[in-house]
Amino acid sequence: MQTPNRSTFAKPRLNRRAFLASSAAASAFMVLPRQVLGGPGQVSPNSKLNIACIGIGGRGAEDLKEVSSQNIVALCDVDWDYAAKTFAQYPKAKRYKNFREMLEKEKSIDAVVVATPDHLHAIVSVTAMQAGKHVYCEKPLTRTVHEARTVAKVAREAKVATQMGNQGMAFEGNRLISEWIWDGAVGPVREVHVWSDRPTHSGKLPLWWPQGIERPKDTPPVPSTLDWDLWLGPAPARPYHPAYVPFRWRGWWDFGSGGIGDMGIHNIAPIFSALKLGAPETIQGCSTPVFPDSVPAACTVHYQFPARGDMPPVRLHWYDGGLLPERPAELGESGELNAEDGILFVGDKGKMLVTGWGGEQPHLLPERRDREYTRPPKTLPRSVGHHQEWIDACKTGSPTRSNFDFAGSLTEAVLLGSICIRNGGGKLVWDSENLKITNDADANHYLSYEHREGWKV
């Protein structure tokens, strides 16, 4: 793939046709008190949890495999035809379309896995936590910044075990990134580049899901097995269309936030952990044409974060849709950046490249420096597995690395990038304490939306 130069990203928009043609953490832990136990009664470390899963036709089916060592007692999905294969794998589990009905009737539930589309994450997670259930929620934690703040607050109040589904937080490389940065492997980090090819396949068509398109005008009938009203939940009332389901919802502002909301959560997470990031001060970006209803095909977002303790201010650059940062000269003449996913840390004393999604194995640039670097001791606890961390936390109060405090802060930052692009890419100044964009009153509209009656968080 040809790599755009920096001047490309100074332009307010990128031509979509031209783009497609050229694109071939210790602080992240939350320790719960040991007496925090799930559901209607106590669960001993040697007992099995009673787990329910909401949204089982897609990612939820994979989550269920990861927690199948426990009792799967209830399953919920608004489309029983789409979910039929998963239902068949757990024949003893009670079946529901309405998650509220399930939580009301199934009193034995200790913990809930939420794997719905993004726009339902907040209402389902909050309802479950307020009912005393531990919650594992897929990423991004929520569809809006306001929801992310609310979900994190409710989790603290409910004192339940939580985990967001960004599995890279359990990778060995995720720990190594933090340990190397804290060891001074590249010196103080002042700039980071991070990318994903989503929604493309390494810059090629077809897309994982459609983006940068107009909303469909036709109104085909709703499939008989799908409860469309329950699928919409808090989102604005829209006629059913197969352009939204299944999985295609991710490219529509009503339901998702495109590549940055999908893979940004994975790939920015290890940066948040290693650099101990919180709220950004400013956000600026550019993109291919922005449509009223769908996420643009590709974008870049530039975040400015303040100093943290002895760590200097840092500028973080996000690229998606097949766009890449400038190739570092330290890769040599034959080296290329991974077109799918990666992170490049730029420090005062060198660079560190992470190839792959979610925080895989890091190495220093150039290769000679990587060979000569003496690895520091492994000081961070190693993961027993991303889902197992949550299971253990439900039973004993042990820590999870992507609890809703960490996940909420990360999600807020990622979604502020989405807001910046939706708002036209101009610079936004963020007041995290007051949950407000201070220099553009209109942009605050995107921090939340009016949930449909009966679905307010």
N, C-alpha and C positions, 0 to 999 in steps of 0.2 A: 504494500500500500504506500502511495505517496504521502509523505508527511507534510501537512500545511505548515507554513512558517508563522512566526508570531504576528506578522502584519495581518494575516488572515483574521485573527481574533479581535483586531482593533475595529473591524467593521461592525456596524450595528446588526446586520443580518447576513446570513450565508445563503446563496442561491441554492435551492433544494436540488435542482437538476444538475447543477455543477458539482454539488457535494456528492450526489449518488454516482456521478460519472467518475469522480476522482477517488471514490472510496471502494476499492475492490475488496495497668491497668489495674495494678493493685487498687487504685482509687475507683475502679469501675465495679468493685465488688460491693454487694450489700449484704451484710450479715443479719439474718433474721433471728430473733430470740427462739430458743429451742422449744418454747411452749406454743409457738405459732404452728398450728396443725390444721389440716384441711377439713372441709365439709362439716357434716353434722356431728362428728365425733373425732376422737383422737386416732391417729394412725401411727403405729409403732414403726421403727426403722425396718423391721422384718416383715411387716404386713404389706399387702399389695394395695395400691391406690385404686379407687374406683374413678375411672377417667371417662369423660365424654368428649366428643370432637364435633365441632360445628364447622361445616364446610368440608366435605369429605371427597368430592369428586375429582379434585385436582391435587394441589400440594398437601391437603389434609390426609390423603391416602398414604403419602410418604411419612408424614409425621406419625401417623398411627403405627406404622411398622417400627418406628424408633421407640415407641412407648408400649409396645405390645407385650412386654414382660409384666405389665400391670393388668388389672381387670378393665376391659373395655365394656362399659355398661350401657352406653347410650350414644347414638349417632344422629346427627341432624344435618339435613341438606334440603334446600328449596327445590331441587330438581332430582327426583328419585330415579329417573331414567339415567341421568348423568352419573349418579352416585351408585347405581345398581351393583357394579363390580365390587365396590368397597363394602357395601351392605352384605354381600354374599360372603365376604371373608370373615365377618364377625356376626354369625347368625344368632348368637345369644343376646346381642345388644338391642335395646329398644330403639325404634326408629321414629324420627320426628322431622317435620318441616319447619316448625316454629321453635326457635331456641328458647324463648320465654316459657312456652308450655313445657318444654323438656326440663328446664331448671326448676319449674314449679312442681312438677310431678315426680321427678327422680331425686328424692331426698337423699339418696345414698351417695350422690356424686361428691367426690373430694376435690377434683381438679378438672380443668377444662382446657382443651386445645382449640384455638381459634384460627381457622385457615380459610376464612371467607375472603372475598375481594376487599380491598383497602377501606372502602367507604363504610364498611360494617365493623371494622376492627374496634373502634372506640365504644360503640353502644353495646356490643356483645361483651367485650372485656370488662367494662364498667359494671354491667348488670351481673356478670358472674362474680366479680370481686366483691360487690356489695352484698352478694348472697353468701360470702365467706369461702368462695372457691379459689384455689390457686389457679393461675392462668399462664399458659404458654401461648403467645400470640405471634403469628407470622409477621414478617417485616413488609413494609415499614409499619411502625407501631400504629400509626393512624393516617388518615387522609389529610388532616389539616394541623397547623401549628397549635391552634387553640385546643384541639382534641388531645394532642400529645401532652400538653401541660396538664390537662384534666386527668388523663389516664394515669400519669405518674403520681399525681396528688392522691387519687383514689387508692392506688396501690399502697402508698405509705400509710394512709389512714386505715385500710383494711388489714394491714400486716400479713399479707399473703405472699407466698413464693411466686416470683414472676420470672419470665425469660422471653425475650424476643427472638424470633426465628432467624437470626443471622449466624449460621452454623460456623462460619469462619472464625468466630470468637473462641472456638474450641481448638483451632488448629495449633500445632506446635509452632509454626511460623509466626503466628500472632503473638505468642510469648517472646519469641526470639527478637522480633522487631522492637518491642519495648525494651528488652534487656540490652540490646545492642545500642539503641538510642541513648538510654540512660547511662551506658558505659562510656559514651562519648565517641562511638565508632566513627561518626562523621562530623563531630563537633556540634555546636548549637545549630538547630535546624530553623531556617528562616523561610523556606519555600518548599512546597510539596506539590507534585503533579499526580493526579489519579484519574483513571479512565475506565470505561467499559464500552464495548461495541454495541450493546443493546440500544435500540431494538433490532439492529442489523445482525447478521452472521458475519462478523469480521468485515463489515463494510459492504457486504453483498446482499442482494435480494434473494429469496423473499425475506420479509421482516418477521421477527418473533411475534410481533403484533403490529397492527397498523397505527401510524402516527402521522401528523401533518396532513390531515384530510378534513373534508367538510362532513358535517353530520348527515346521515342518510335521511331522505325525505319520505320514503315509502314506509308503510306500517303493516308488515306481515303479521299473521295471527300468532299469538303466544302458544308455544308447544303445550300440549295438554298436561304434561308431567311437571311443568315449571310454574311455581307460584311467583309471578313477576313482581307483585306488590311486596312480598317478603324479600325478594332479591334486591329491589330498590332500597328498601329500608329507609334511612334518613336522607338519601339523595333526592334531588329534584325529580318530580314526576316526569318520566319520559316514556314514549311508546316503546314497546319491546322491539328489538331488532337484533339479528344474529351478528351485527357489527360489534356488539358489546359482550356477548357470551358465546361459548365459555372462554375465559382467559383474555379475550380481546379488549376487555374493559380497561386494561392497564394504560392504554394510550389516550383515554378520555379524561378530561379534567374533572368531570362529575364523579368518577370512580377511582382514578389512580393518578399517577404523576410520572409516567414514562420511565425512561432508562435511569434517570437520576433517583427516582423513588424506588426503583427496583434494585439495581446493582450499586447505586450510591450508598445505600445502607450497608451492603456487604463490604465494599472496597474502602469506604471512608472510616469504618469502624476501627481498624487497627491504627489509623492515624490519630483518631480521638483518644485511644488508649495510650499510645506511646507518647504523644505530645500533651496529654492531659488537657485536651481542649474542652471548651464549654460553648458559650454563645459567641457567634461572630459579631464584629462591630459593624462591618459593611459587607454588602453583597453586590456584585455587578456581573453582567453577562452579555451574551449574544447568541443568536440562534438562526436556523433556517426560518422561513415564514411562520409566524404564530397565527393559528386559527382560533376562532372564538371557543370552539368546543374540544379540540384535540391538541395534544402535546406536540410541539414541533419535532421534526424528524431527527434533528441533532442540535446540540448546544454546547457552549462552554460557560462555566460559572466561576467567578473569582471571589473568594472569601478572604477577608482580613480578620485575623484573630489577635487579641491583645496578648501582652506578656503574661505568663503564668509562673509565679515564683521566680526561679532562676532561669526560666525558659524565655527566650526573646519573642517578640511578636512574630507571627508567621502568616504567610500568604499561601492559601490553598487553591489550586486550580483544578476544576472538574471538566472532563471532556466525555461526551457520549456520542452514540450514533455513528461510530467509525472514525471520529476525529481523534487525533493523537497530539501530544506535546512534541516539541522539537526533540529530535533524537540526540541523546547526550554523546558528545565526542568520545567519551571514555569507553563506549561500546566497541570502538575500533571500526575499521573499514567494513567488516562483514557483519557486525552485530546489528540487530534490529529489535525494536520494542515489540513485545507481544501485542498483537492487534486486538485481542479480545479483552483482556483485563490487566491492570498493573498499577503500581505505585512507584514514584521516584521521589525519594527524600533528598533534598539539597541542603547540605550542612556547610559550615565554615571550613571544615577539614576534608570534605569529600562528599560522595553520593552513595545512596543505597537504593538498589532496584529490587522490587518485589514483583515477581511474575505470577500471574494468575489471580483469581478472585479471592476476596475475604481474608487475605493475609497469609499467603503461602510462603515458601522458603525465601528468605532475603539473601542477597549477596552484595558485596561492596564493589564499587567501580573505581578504577579499572580492575581487571581480573587479578593482577599482581597484588593489589592492595587487599583483596579478599583472601588470597592465599596466605598473606603475611599477618593478617589480623588474628590476635589471640582472643578466642571467644571468652566472654565473661561467664561466671558461674550462673547456673539456672536458678534464679531466686524466686520466680513466680510459681505458684502451684500449677501443676499440669492438670489438664481437664480429663475427667472420666468419660467425656462425651457430652455434647451440647444438650441433648435431651435428658441424659442421665443426671447432669448437674441439676436440672429442674426437678426431676423425680426425687433426688436426694434432698433437695431443699424443701420440697413439700413435706417430707417425713421428719427431717431433723433440723431445718433452719440453716443448713450449710449454704455457702455463698453461690450465686450464679453470676457469670461474667457479663451477661447482657440483660440484667434486671431492668425493670421499667424506669428507674432513675437514670441509668446510663442510656437506655434505649430512647427515653423521652427526649433527652438533651440532643442526642445524635439525630433523631427524627426531626426535631425542630430545625436544626441547621440544614439538613438535607432539603426539607420542604421550603425553607426560605429561599434556597436556590431555585426551586420550582416556581415560587411566587415571582422572583426577580425576572425569570424568563417570560412568564405569563404576562407580566406587567410591561414588557417591552425591553428589558435588559438594562435599564438605567440604574445608576447607583442607588442602593437603599441603605439607610442608616437604621440600625436595629437597637432598640431599647428593650433588652430582655426582661429586666425587672418589671417593667410596666406592660410587657407584651404588646409593643407598639413600634411601628415604623414611623420615625419622627420627621422625615423629610419628604414624604409623599403620602398624603392622607388617603388618596384613592387606593393605594396598594394595600392598605390595611383591610380592605374588603376581602382579600384573598386569605386572610389568616383564619377565617371560619366561613361558614355559610349557614343559611337558615334551614335547619333540619325540618323535615316534614313533621307534621303534627303526630305526636305519639312516639317520636324517635329522638327526642332531644337528649343530649348527654348532660 
